[in-house]
Amino acid sequence: MDSLITASARALAAGDTLNALKHVALRDDPPALALRGIAMAQLGEHARARELLRTAARRFGAHEDLSRARCIVAEAEIAMIMRDFGTSPRALMTAMTTLEAHGDRANAMQGRLITARKHLLLGRLKDAEDILRQLDIASLALPLVAVAELTVAELSLRLLRIGDAQEALARAQKAADRAQVPVLHQEVLEARTAFNRPAARKIHKGEERTLPLDEVATLLASDTLVIDACRHGLVSGETWLPLARRPILFALVRALAEAWPNDVDRSALIACAFRTRHFDESHRVRLRVEIGRLRALIAPLARIEATEHGFLLRPNKQCSVVLLAPPVDGDEGALIALLSDGVPWSTSALALALGASQRTVQRALAALESAGQVRSIGRGRAQRWLAPPLTEFTTILLLPVALSIT
């Protein structure tokens, strides 16, 4: 490695991006291209950085597989920042294997951390948790320790493990202080503010109030029968009954919980579950069928009793019934939460994160754009979407999740 490459690498490590570029700006050999790519990424020019790293990876010779693997890891991080989830993970897995074979544990761990953060963005919490459990975080460099602990904190928040999240944030704060990286300090600060923001709405006996994350966790851990409209299920103590894949049944139990301790008229249940105001005898028959299915599913926690006018939800234990609603009503809550992170998203990435079709996401974006809640930049395949930051409440319970509460 020549002196200019060495000087550029040291400048990048110290956060001096402009001086790093000065050393290699006029060179087009693979090491210089790789360093320029990393520098451009630090300056926020992600598309150009990705192009430089791809070119560098192609130009490294057959005997330079270690350098090529490092470029692939760096490119994978940029792809995650750009919310490009369409690439195959095979190249990154191969690169991590190469790095480990050459004894470069730091970059191999970086690759695993990138994969874990990608799973978090896509709501694959179990996959992210499995990867983080295998990481030896204490052995990483200080900036990576801070990023890893922030990732652990976000995972814990998504799972409502408030104590674990606070401990991870404390470790991230300590690592960021020692690393003296301002961006990491800001990320830790933003994560800490999530604890004090309203996270959900508690609806009980017709009264509504907002709850921060710690109160949400306390409520879910109690013996109260909670109909969780944030994650679409029922929870009481350690028992969790998911209904995310049974939207009609969940709509029925949500309506019953919102009216508790009173009953709900049959016509109101039909309008809520089947989304129609004009119904006939066939709808009444269908309601009886769906109520029967709901009775069987929630039998461990509650029963549904028929009344003169409709149906009533009655918990098995002598406890209250609470509806836990998201801070933003409507099906677009998760979409707004993803867009409010300040990073432009493509419709394909949003569809992957939400588990919906791209056409469904496009229709939702069009509706939100007409309401002034989101905006687009670019045109055609380069079009990306943004939303203003949601500073008044945390988006934790709005984000998509593919894991039941445990």
Disulfide bonds with the S-S distance in Angstrom:
none
